[in-house]
Amino acid sequence: MTEVRTAHTADLDTATLTTVRDLLDRAFEGDLADLDWEHALGGMHALAYDAGELVGHASVVQRRVLHAGRSLRTGYVEGVGVDKDHRGRGHGVALMAALERVIRGAYDLGALSASDAARGLYGGRGWLPWQGPTFALTPLGIVRTEDEDDGVYVLPVRLPLDPFGELVCDWRDGDVW
Ligand SMILES: CC(C)(COP(=O)(O)OP(=O)(O)OC[C@H]1O[C@@H](n2cnc3c(N)ncnc32)[C@H](O)[C@@H]1OP(=O)(O)O)[C@@H](O)C(=O)NCCC(=O)NCCS
């Protein structure tokens, strides 16, 4: 049975964070860059345990997303991964349920950039693939991010969103979405 613990980055000790990073390195098969890991820090983590062993992780951090003339407080999901041997048993669902509670309670909307492997997970939970064009608010101005259009999903919470409208994420090093 999955047990999910939620905690802010500030309340996870170094050993736990190291274990999470190792888990994500395995889940992403070495494809998790240092900046990807950095993007997963500074918010609320959900940690999934099976028989006391850490088997999955996801986190939500605050970002600003511009949409329809407003700057929306956005719960942005990062670092979603479950150890290979434990997939297909509902751990991903349990992690997302824990983060969606946080998103619904604290943010105007949820957003994330989905891997192909995770589209079913998000789509089955009410996350909507964004239909409109995406952009990033870079130091050089607003830049179109067309390569990201297909992967961006949102979870509407408090505000009506125009799913065909523009979505502009705030700036950060590494992958902007
Ligand atoms: C995406 C990922 C996190 C899903 O984790 P998971 O623990 O396997 O997820 P779940 O078991 O909760 O659900 C995943 C699938 O199993 C199904 N499932 C859920 N509970 C199940 C159960 N008890 N038995 C069998 N299947 C189940 C779900 O319906 C879902 O199916 P779908 O994706 O085909 O629609 C995992 O595959 C992973 O770590 N992938 C590599 C990293 C990655 O791509 N992360 C996402 C980045 S955006």
The ligand as a Tripos MOL2 file, in Angstrom:
@<TRIPOS>MOLECULE
LIG
   48    50     1     0     0
SMALL
NO_CHARGES

@<TRIPOS>ATOM
      1 C1          4.8940    8.5070  -15.1510 C.3       1 LIG1
      2 C2          5.1310    7.6970  -13.8790 C.3       1 LIG1
      3 C3          5.4920    8.6420  -12.7520 C.3       1 LIG1
      4 C4          3.8360    6.9540  -13.5120 C.3       1 LIG1
      5 O1          4.0420    6.3180  -12.2470 O.3       1 LIG1
      6 P1          3.1960    5.0130  -11.8360 P.3       1 LIG1
      7 O2          3.4130    4.7630  -10.3930 O.co2     1 LIG1
      8 O3          3.4710    3.9090  -12.7740 O.co2     1 LIG1
      9 O4          1.7290    5.5800  -12.0440 O.3       1 LIG1
     10 P2          0.3770    4.8320  -11.6590 P.3       1 LIG1
     11 O5          0.6200    3.4060  -11.3570 O.co2     1 LIG1
     12 O6         -0.2980    5.6140  -10.5930 O.co2     1 LIG1
     13 O7         -0.4290    5.0150  -12.9810 O.3       1 LIG1
     14 C5          0.2100    4.8740  -14.2070 C.3       1 LIG1
     15 C6         -0.5960    3.9660  -15.0490 C.3       1 LIG1
     16 O8         -0.8750    2.7570  -14.3830 O.3       1 LIG1
     17 C7         -2.3030    2.5910  -14.2450 C.3       1 LIG1
     18 N1         -2.5690    2.0920  -12.8810 N.ar      1 LIG1
     19 C8         -2.8730    2.8180  -11.7830 C.ar      1 LIG1
     20 N2         -3.0710    2.0090  -10.7300 N.ar      1 LIG1
     21 C9         -2.8470    0.7360  -11.1580 C.ar      1 LIG1
     22 C10        -2.8670   -0.5410  -10.5190 C.ar      1 LIG1
     23 N3         -3.1870   -0.7080   -9.2240 N.pl3     1 LIG1
     24 N4         -2.5320   -1.6080  -11.2720 N.ar      1 LIG1
     25 C11        -2.2220   -1.4790  -12.5770 C.ar      1 LIG1
     26 N5         -2.2010   -0.3030  -13.2230 N.ar      1 LIG1
     27 C12        -2.5110    0.7970  -12.5180 C.ar      1 LIG1
     28 C13        -2.8850    3.9150  -14.4540 C.3       1 LIG1
     29 O9         -4.1960    3.8370  -14.9980 O.3       1 LIG1
     30 C14        -1.9200    4.5410  -15.4220 C.3       1 LIG1
     31 O10        -2.1960    4.0860  -16.7240 O.3       1 LIG1
     32 P3         -1.9380    5.0060  -18.0030 P.3       1 LIG1
     33 O11        -0.6990    5.8190  -17.7450 O.co2     1 LIG1
     34 O12        -1.7070    4.0250  -19.0800 O.co2     1 LIG1
     35 O13        -3.1730    5.8260  -18.1550 O.co2     1 LIG1
     36 C15         6.2540    6.6430  -14.0860 C.3       1 LIG1
     37 O14         5.9460    5.9000  -15.2420 O.3       1 LIG1
     38 C16         7.6500    7.2470  -14.2660 C.2       1 LIG1
     39 O15         8.3400    7.5110  -13.2860 O.2       1 LIG1
     40 N6          8.0860    7.4350  -15.5260 N.am      1 LIG1
     41 C17         9.4570    7.9420  -15.8480 C.3       1 LIG1
     42 C18         9.6320    9.3870  -15.4540 C.3       1 LIG1
     43 C19         8.5760   10.2910  -16.0560 C.2       1 LIG1
     44 O16         8.3050   10.2600  -17.2640 O.2       1 LIG1
     45 N7          7.9600   11.1310  -15.2000 N.am      1 LIG1
     46 C20         6.9390   12.0770  -15.6000 C.3       1 LIG1
     47 C21         7.5390   13.3870  -15.9360 C.3       1 LIG1
     48 S1          6.3390   14.5800  -16.4680 S.3       1 LIG1
@<TRIPOS>BOND
     1     1     2 1
     2     2     3 1
     3     2     4 1
     4     2    36 1
     5     4     5 1
     6     5     6 1
     7     6     7 2
     8     6     8 1
     9     6     9 1
    10     9    10 1
    11    10    11 2
    12    10    12 1
    13    10    13 1
    14    13    14 1
    15    14    15 1
    16    15    16 1
    17    15    30 1
    18    16    17 1
    19    17    18 1
    20    17    28 1
    21    18    19 ar
    22    18    27 ar
    23    19    20 ar
    24    20    21 ar
    25    21    22 ar
    26    21    27 ar
    27    22    23 1
    28    22    24 ar
    29    24    25 ar
    30    25    26 ar
    31    26    27 ar
    32    28    29 1
    33    28    30 1
    34    30    31 1
    35    31    32 1
    36    32    33 2
    37    32    34 1
    38    32    35 1
    39    36    37 1
    40    36    38 1
    41    38    39 2
    42    38    40 1
    43    40    41 1
    44    41    42 1
    45    42    43 1
    46    43    44 2
    47    43    45 1
    48    45    46 1
    49    46    47 1
    50    47    48 1
@<TRIPOS>SUBSTRUCTURE
     1 LIG1         1 GROUP 0 **** ****
